[in-house]
């Protein structure tokens, strides 16, 4: 299993200047890869593996390419072909795409060392040191340890638009070292949960728990204030660049806050349950159709689902996406569909008389569809009325941030 850990880095001014120099050389290598891809005989290129054989000639012709680590240079060539594959995949999915363009200094702010050319040292405390070939030592804040069973496959150094530096370690763990997922036959209503990604609440579970939305109004007000200041600066001036970084810092703070929130919710879910089922949402289509796009972007639902799937392997949990269409309109008790405008927050079935919260009904449908996806029959002895709790436990966003677990206190909490 592959995943990554990210750490803040604090290079000295001298090392930071060297990092920027190396990144710019890698940018030139990326652009030269694009040039050769478009102008050299296809028999000599066409894949990253073939293109790597041209690097010795590059170094003979352009001495600047000898200043950087050879493995890192190969990784930059591979990066171009990875982007090319991503473009081809989008085209196959029916999207209108253009072609890869040369990267400007603003667009290329990272480099990756693969297999060799790096060493992580002095990891006994909250601080550690990363050594990079031809660059030197970089202090990092080692706020979480890399697991002993994980191998470091690559290291990426990136300068953010705020001017801050970060280091990401690409890790690989043998599947045998990870917790085993429970047998599918052992899953039941009590150790499984369906998740509805809601509107009034961030999530609503099939067993009656809800987690509130994260309040970002203060952050967005600050962002609007900083953007107004930026609009009054002359582009290209030092003041403009200084204010641009302030705007970037606010945006980064919002992204980090949302991501931290999602990490805590998803970790709770995969630890608490043996199986988690979630809707396979067309997020892009929802953003186009909704007047509430900012909230849905704050929710970052696709990112939420990705985190769930990635953590499922780390904690031994089944995570399955199910068809989202009809989960809201279909009655979880009898299956009859009833159209409901978005402002109607209660489900009331005209066929069987079953009534509950709209999102609770959707979450129960997700749970039942999840059982079907895994080839399990819904227990006849478990009716929807008995599976759904009578009271909903609401967990405030503030408690999720402070505790990291919405289940530390089962008492009902009023949204703040």
Long-range contacts (C-beta under 8 A, 24 or more apart in sequence): 1-172, 1-173, 1-175, 1-178, 1-313, 1-314, 2-153, 2-170, 2-171, 2-172, 3-171, 3-173, 3-310, 3-314, 4-168, 4-169, 4-170, 4-171, 5-144, 5-146, 5-168, 5-169, 5-171, 6-166, 6-167, 6-168, 6-169, 7-128, 7-140, 7-141, 7-142, 7-143, 7-166, 7-167, 7-168, 7-169, 8-140, 8-141, 8-164, 8-165, 8-166, 8-167, 9-130, 9-138, 9-139, 9-140, 9-141, 9-157, 9-165, 9-166, 9-167, 10-138, 10-139, 10-140, 10-141, 10-165, 11-138, 11-139, 11-165, 15-135, 15-136, 15-137, 15-138, 16-165, 18-135, 18-136, 19-135, 19-138, 19-157, 19-159, 19-165, 20-159, 21-67, 22-67, 22-68, 22-72, 22-111, 22-134, 22-135, 23-108, 23-109, 23-110, 23-111, 23-157, 23-159, 24-105, 24-108, 25-64, 25-65, 25-67, 25-68, 26-68, 26-72, 26-73, 26-76, 26-108, 26-111, 27-103, 27-105, 27-108, 28-64, 28-65, 29-58, 29-65, 29-68, 29-73, 29-76, 29-77, 30-76, 30-77, 30-79, 30-80, 30-103, 30-108, 31-102, 31-103, 32-58, 33-76, 33-77, 33-80, 34-80, 34-100, 34-101, 34-102, 37-80, 37-84, 47-81, 48-74, 48-77, 48-78, 48-80, 48-81, 48-82, 51-77, 51-81, 52-77, 67-134, 68-111, 68-134, 69-113, 69-117, 69-132, 69-133, 69-134, 70-117, 71-113, 71-114, 71-115, 71-116, 71-117, 72-111, 72-112, 72-113, 72-114, 72-117, 72-133, 74-114, 75-111, 75-112, 75-113, 75-114, 75-154, 76-111, 76-112, 78-114, 79-112, 109-158, 109-159, 109-160, 109-161, 110-156, 110-157, 110-158, 110-159, 111-156, 111-157, 112-154, 112-155, 112-156, 112-157, 113-154, 113-155, 113-156, 113-157, 114-153, 114-154, 115-153, 115-154, 118-152, 118-155, 120-146, 120-152, 120-169, 130-155, 130-167, 132-157, 138-165, 138-167, 140-167, 146-171, 147-171, 147-173, 149-173, 149-174, 149-177, 160-248, 160-252, 161-244, 161-245, 161-248, 161-252, 162-245, 162-248, 162-249, 162-252, 163-245, 175-313, 178-313, 178-314, 178-316, 179-314, 179-315, 179-316, 180-316, 181-274, 181-312, 181-316, 181-317, 181-318, 182-274, 182-275, 182-316, 182-318, 184-318, 184-374, 184-375, 184-376, 185-376, 186-274, 187-274, 187-275, 187-318, 187-371, 187-374, 187-376, 188-379, 189-367, 189-379, 189-382, 189-387, 191-273, 191-274, 191-275, 192-273, 192-274, 192-275, 192-276, 192-277, 192-367, 192-370, 192-371, 193-269, 193-272, 193-273, 193-275, 193-276, 193-277, 193-363, 193-367, 194-277, 194-278, 194-363, 194-364, 194-365, 194-366, 194-367, 194-368, 194-369, 194-370, 195-269, 195-276, 195-277, 195-278, 195-279, 195-363, 195-366, 196-279, 196-327, 196-359, 196-360, 196-362, 196-363, 196-366, 197-278, 197-279, 197-281, 197-299, 197-301, 197-304, 198-359, 198-362, 199-292, 199-342, 199-359, 200-345, 200-359, 201-359, 201-394, 202-265, 202-299, 202-397, 203-265, 204-357, 204-359, 204-360, 204-362, 204-363, 205-363, 206-360, 206-363, 206-364, 206-366, 206-367, 206-387, 206-388, 207-387, 207-388, 207-389, 208-360, 208-388, 208-389, 208-391, 208-392, 208-393, 209-392, 209-393, 209-394, 209-395, 209-406, 209-407, 210-359, 210-392, 210-393, 210-394, 210-395, 211-265, 211-394, 211-395, 211-397, 211-400, 211-406, 212-394, 212-395, 212-396, 212-397, 212-415, 212-416, 213-295, 213-298, 213-299, 213-397, 214-257, 214-258, 214-261, 214-298, 214-397, 214-401, 215-397, 215-416, 216-254, 216-257, 216-258, 216-298, 219-250, 219-253, 219-254, 219-257, 220-254, 220-294, 222-250, 223-247, 223-250, 223-251, 223-254, 226-250, 254-298, 258-298, 258-299, 258-300, 259-300, 259-303, 260-401, 261-397, 261-400, 261-401, 262-300, 262-303, 262-304, 262-307, 263-307, 264-400, 264-401, 264-404, 264-405, 265-304, 265-400, 265-406, 266-304, 266-307, 266-308, 266-311, 267-311, 267-315, 267-404, 267-405, 268-404, 268-405, 268-406, 268-407, 269-308, 269-317, 270-308, 270-311, 270-312, 270-314, 270-315, 270-317, 270-319, 271-315, 271-317, 272-407, 273-317, 274-317, 274-318, 275-317, 275-318, 275-319, 275-320, 275-370, 275-374, 276-308, 276-312, 276-317, 276-318, 276-319, 276-320, 277-319, 277-320, 277-321, 277-322, 277-366, 277-367, 277-369, 277-370, 277-373, 278-305, 278-308, 278-319, 278-320, 278-321, 278-322, 278-366, 279-321, 279-322, 279-323, 279-324, 279-327, 279-366, 280-305, 280-321, 280-322, 280-323, 280-324, 281-305, 281-324, 282-324, 318-374, 320-370, 320-373, 320-374, 322-366, 322-369, 322-370, 322-372, 322-373, 323-369, 326-365, 327-362, 327-365, 327-366, 327-369, 328-358, 328-361, 328-362, 330-365, 331-361, 332-356, 332-361, 332-362, 332-364, 332-365, 332-368, 332-384, 333-383, 333-384, 333-385, 354-384, 354-385, 356-388, 357-392, 360-388, 360-392, 364-388
